[in-house]
Amino acid sequence: MYLDDKVILLTGATGSFGHTFCKAVLANANPHAIRALSRDEDMQWEMRQEFKDDNRLRFQIGDIRDVDRLRRAMAGVDYVVHAAAMKQVPTCEYDPREAYLTNIQGTQNVIDAAIDCRVRRGIFLSTDKSVHASNLYGATKLVAEKLFVQGNVYSPETRFACVRYGNVMGSRGSVIPLFLRQRTQGCLTITDERMCRFWITKEEGVHFVIDCLERMHGGEIFVPKIGRATVAALADAIAPDTPRKITGIRPGEKLSEVLITEEEARHSREFDSFYVIDPELPYWGYKPIEGGKPLPDGFQYASDRDSEMLSVEELKNKLKTCS
């Protein structure tokens, strides 16, 4: 595997993505080291026990707001996977300055440190909420995407790309753990049964990131082809006989999400299992990945369009990975 003997820095390493990423890489490759950077020492201790002190996994306390710490952490690193972020929509709205410092300034720090340390490749985890952003969290992710793509301008040695995908099943803060708890309490709270989302498992997301880290040239936004389902269908898969209470859409929420806009589609290409959004302003001399076909006029990759609709049975199978 291309990650063999490489040094990888993973920001936000103790989150849901970080756990799954470390499991996948350590099981399928033999990296020289994964440097697991996060600011939560308790979560690091728990993760160290879980991985039985695997000497390829090196835990480092640090915050992406501290660029000097990042430079020290990135010394000798081959690849950076940037997963650290403030992700809770209400928290970002309540403390916008904190969201800015982590999601925007922190991302710029990751870019600067990677360039200074001559890291070969960096990849950033984005979200469908960055598209037509209706809340501060999505807006900070949109800016972070722009920073990562255009980070390629500053160095011919370090290349940057992004991945953008939908809701991660079973991640912290997702609706699935909430429904599982409410199932035992006897009532599910649903904002709006028409709400439709893209769904991807943690394992699918991790393997997509690993694949894109290998195939990237620098400047791409990679979007996987993934299934969609309404929140009502998800409730049917988790607790079909449990009563439901409709609570109404929360501030900043949308009925559907978009992964590729009509405007982006004009400079995007379709591959067998994913799309690539090519940069509009490739000042650094972008070299597109070979292959793919242009998208038709008016194309939009949205959760209320004609992408695959997951059945209740398919959702149940995916939910097995969340246990």
N, C-alpha and C positions, 0 to 999 in steps of 0.2 A: 504494500500500500504506500502511496506517496507520502504519508505522514510518518513512516518509519524513520527513526533517528532524528526527527525534527523536534524543535522546541516550539511549543504553542503557548501563547498567553491567552487566557480566557477571562474576560472581565465579567462581573456579575456571576461568578462561577458557582455560587451556592444557591442560585435560583433553580427553577424547574428545568429550564433549558440546560443549565450547567451540569446538573446531576446526570441528565440523559446523555449529553455530549461526552462527558468523561467516561461513562459506561461504554458507549459505542466505540470510542477511539481506543480505549484500553483493551477492549475485547477483540477488536478487529485489526489493530495495528500495534506497532511497538515504538511509540514516540520516545525520544530521549527524555522529554519531560513535558508535562502539562503544568504550567504555572497558573494556579487557580487563585485569581485576585478577587477579593470582595472585602467589604467593611464590617462583616458580621462574624465575630470570632466564635460565637456559640454555634452558628450554622457550620462554620469550618470544622469545629470539633466534632459535630455530629457526622459530617461528611467523611472526616478522617476515619471514624470508627466504621462507617459503612463500607469504605474502600479498603479496610484492613491495612492501613498505612502502606499502600502500594508506593514504592519509592520512586515511581515515575510521576506521581502526582504531588506537586510541591505547592503547599498553601502559603499565600502571601496576603497579609492584611494591607489594605490600601483603598483609597477612594479615587475615582477617575477625576474628581475635581482638583487633585493634587498632581500637577504635571511633572514635578520633580520625582514623585514616587513612581509615576508611570515610566519615566525614563530609566530609572533603576530596574524596574520590573521587566522592561523590554530589552535590556542588554543581552545580546546573543540570541534573540528570538527570531524564528523564521516566519511564523504566521501569527496574526492576531485575530481572534474572534471576539467582536465587541457586542456583548449581550447585556451589559449593565444599563439600567434605566429606572427612572420612576415610572410606574406603569398604571397606577390606580387613578382613574379619571377624576373622582372626587378630590383626592389628595392634591393632584396637580392644579385643580381649579382653586382649591383653598389656599395653597402655597405656591403661586405661580413663579415666584423668584427661585424657589428651591427646584422646581421642575426645570427652569431655564438653566440653573447652574449644573445640574446633573445631565440632562438630556441634550443640551446644546453646547454649553461650555465644556462639559466633560467629554463630549464627542470630539470637539476641536482639540482638546488635550491629547486624546488617543491618537488622532491624526498627527499632531506635532511630534509626539514622542516616537511614533512609528517611523516617521521620516528621519528624525534625529538619530535613531538607533539603526537605521537602514534595514528595517524589517522588510521581508520580501513581499508579503501580501497581508492585507487586512480586509475583513468582511464584517459588515454591520447588519444587525437584525432589526428590520423595520416591521411595519404593521399596516393592515388595510386602513387603519384609522388615520394614517398620514395622507390619505387621498380624500380630497374635498373635506378637509379637516373641519369638524364642527365643535371641537373642544380643544383645550390647551395641550393635553397629552398628544393628540394627533398633530397639532401644529408644531410641537417641538420635534416630533419624529420626522415631519416633513423637512424642517430645517436641517436636521441631522443627516437625512438622506442627501440633501444638496451639498452639505459640507463634505460628506464622504466621497461622493462622485467627483466633485471638483478638486478634492484633495490630490488627485492624480496630476494636477498642474505643477505641483511644487517639487516633485522628485522623479527622475527617470528610474530610480531603483525600487521604489515602494509603490505598489499598485493597490488600489482600493475598489471595492465593489459592495453592493448591497443585496440582501434578500428581503422580499416583502411577501408575507403570507397572512392568513386569516387567524381566527380564534384557535388557540391551542387547547385541545381537549385535556382537561384534568390539571392544567397549570393553576398555580395559586391565584386566587381572585376570579377564576372563571365561574360560570354559572353551574358547571357540573358538580363540584363539591357542595355547592349550595343546595342543589336539587337532592343530592344524596342525603344530606342532613335533614332536609325538610321532609323527605320521604318517611323518615322515622317519626317525625313530628306530626304528620297527618295532613299537611297542606303545602302545596307548591305556590310560590309567588312568581307570577309571570308579568312582565311589563306590558307586552303586546304579543298575542299569538301569531300575528302576521310577520313578526320580526324574523328575518332570514339572514343567516351568516354562513361564511365559508368555515369549514372545520378541518383541522389537521391534527394528527396525534403528535405527541412529543417526539416519538421515534421517527415519524415521517419528516418532521421539521428538522431534526438533527441530521438525518442522512441527506436531506436536500442541501443543507448548509455545507456539509462535508464535500458533497459532489461539486457544488458551486465554487468552493475554495480551490478545487483542483482545476476546474474548467475556465475560471475567470481570466480575462486579459487586463481588466482594470477599467472601471467606468460603467459597468453594467448594473442594472437592477434586475434581479432574477425573480420570477414569479412562478410558483408551481401550479400545475393544473390539479385542483383539489375539489372535493365535493361540497355541496351546500345543503343546508337543511333549516327549516324553521325551528324556532324555539319550542313551538308546540310539538313538533315531531320528536325533538330531543326529550321533552317531558314524557311523551308516549314511550320512548325507549327506556327511560329510567324508572318511571312510576306511573304506569298507565291507569291505575285504579285510584290514585291519590287525588283528592279534591284540589282545585286550583283557584287562586285568587288573582284577578287582573289588577295590577297596581298602576299602570300607565307608564309611558315612556319617560325616562329620567332626562334632566337637562343635558344636552350635548349628545344624546343618543340618536341613531338613525334607524329606520326600518330595514334598510339594506346597506351593504357595504360594497365598495368598489376596489378592485385590485389594479385595474388598468383603465385609465380614462380614455375618452375618445381622442383627446389631444395627444396623450402619450402613445396611443395606438399607431399614430402616423409615423413614429420612429421606433416601432417595436416589431419583433419577429416571433413566429410560433415554431416551436420544436415539438418533438413527440410528447414529452411529459412536462414541458415548462414553456414559459415565454421569456424573452429578453427585451427589456426596455433599453435601447441604446441611448447614449448621452446626446443631447441636442447641441451642446457646445464643447466638443472634444478638442480643446486647445492643445492638449498634450500629444496629439497624434494617435488617436484611438484606433486600435486594430480589432475590428469586429470578429466575434467567434464565427467560424465558417458554418454555413447551412442556415436552416430556418427559412420560413416564407413570410412575406409581408402580410399584415393584417388588413382585412377589407375596410373600406370607408365606413365610418360610423360604428366601428367595433368598440365595445366596452365590456370589460370583464367584471361583471357585477353579480352579486348574490341573488338578484331578482331576475336574472336573464337565463339563457339556455345552457348554462354549465350543468354538470351532472347533479341531479337531486338525489341525495342519499335516502335510502329507504330506512324504515325503523329497524329492520334486521341488520342492515349495514351499520347503522349507528350503534346497535347493541354490540356488534363485533368490535368496533373501534373502542367502545367504552371499556372493553375487557383490558385494554392496555393502560387504563387509568387507575386500576386497583393497586 
